[in-house]
Amino acid sequence: RALRADGSAHFACGAAAEKIDAVLYCTGYQYFYPFLSHTGLISTHDMHVSPLYKHVWAPDVAPTLAFVGLIWKSLRFPQFQLQSRWVARVLSGRAPP
């Protein structure tokens, strides 16, 4: 409910904690694409988007629809960069999907 300058935290339930060193906000990920829900191209279930070829391309409409940045393994930002490069190469005609 409140983080104070003295390093304490006060919660909605009435509890309090003192000498807080760090606060982690864990919001989680829920994939939801309402603009695609009626198309049947993909489904989102149990924190996964499927079907996707190599976790990027929607097979029925590749290479016109790509998903870059879906969490898959631990090296997130290098993975996102590689996915972005691949999508750019495919869309420019320099690589096959």
N, C-alpha and C positions, 0 to 999 in steps of 0.2 A: 504494500500500500504506500509506503514512504521510505525513501533512503535519505538519511540525514547526514549533514556535513561532519558530524562527530564519528562517523563510521558505523552507525547503528541502522538497523532496518526494522520497520514496524509492518506487520502483516495484517491482512483483513480479518483474520480469525482472532486478533487481539494479542498474539504472540509477538515477541520482540527478540532481536539478536544484536549483540554488540560486537565491536571490533571486526567488522566485515572487511576483508581484504579485496574481494572481487565478487562481481555479480555476473552470472552467465544467464542470458536470455535464450532459452531453448524453445523456439517456436515450432520446430518440426516442419515437415514438408507434406503437403497434400496436393497432389496433381489434380487439377480440375479445369476442364476446357469446355465451358458451356456452349461456345460457338461451334464446337465439333460434336457435341453429344448426339445430335440428330442424324449425323452423317454415317455412322457406323464404321468410320475409318480407323478409329482407335478406341480402346477402352482403358479406363483408369480403375485399378482395383489393387488393394493391398499395397499401396505405395509404389505401384508400377504402372507404366504406360506401355501398352502392347496393342498390336504387334509392331515392333520397330526393328528394322534391319540394322545391325550393329549399334543399337540403342540410339539411332539418329533418324533414320528414314522411315516414313509411313509407306509400306510396300505398295499399296494400291495406287498411290499418287506420286511416288518418287519419280523424279527428283524435285517435285514442286512443293513438298512439305517436309521440313526437317525440324527436329527437336534438338537444340543445342543446350547443354548445361543440365541435363537431367543427372542427378547424382547417381553414380554407378560404383565407382571405386574410390580409393582414398586420395588420389592425386587430382583433386578437383580442377584447379585452375589450369594446370598443364593440359588436362583432358579437355577442358572447354576450348582452349586455344587450338588444339589439334582438331577437334570437331569443327570449329569455325573455319579453319583453313580448308578442311575437306569439303565442307559445304560451299565455300567460295569457289574452290576449284571445279566442283561439279556444276554449279550454276553458271560459271563462265565457260563451260565446255572443255576445260583442260583435263578433266578426269571423269571416269565413269562413276555412277552412283554405287 
